[in-house]
Amino acid sequence: LDDDDHLRRAFDVFDVNESGFIEVEELREAVGESLMGSSSESDVVQAILSEVDLDKDGRISYEEFAMMMRRGTDWRKASRQYSRDRFNSLSTRLLRDGSLNPSSYSTR
């Protein structure tokens, strides 16, 4: 088997309904298994789609999938990046509203 055969087989694992595309629900199921029902699951799906769905039709074609795999994009990395972005956003918000004020902590 060559690389294209391996990529096609990997794509077929995600393309459960055999439509020729990885659709949002199929992606949600794949991501959901790795996040085990995390509330950020839909946000991770959107992050993946925004990076991989180049023609912005709301689904991932084989060509888009193959390009992602050849680039080395890791969906778990997208998940971690999303988590970091959320944490940074939360930290900034808490600093702004004074909830997380470094001067209010004493060192003992």
Secondary structure, 3 states (H helix, E strand, C coil): CCHHHHHHHHHHHHCCCCCCEEEHHHHHHHHHHHHCCCCCHHHHHHHHHHHHCCCCCCEEEHHHHHHHHHHCCCHHHHHHHHHHHHHHHHHHHHHHHCCCCHHHCCCC
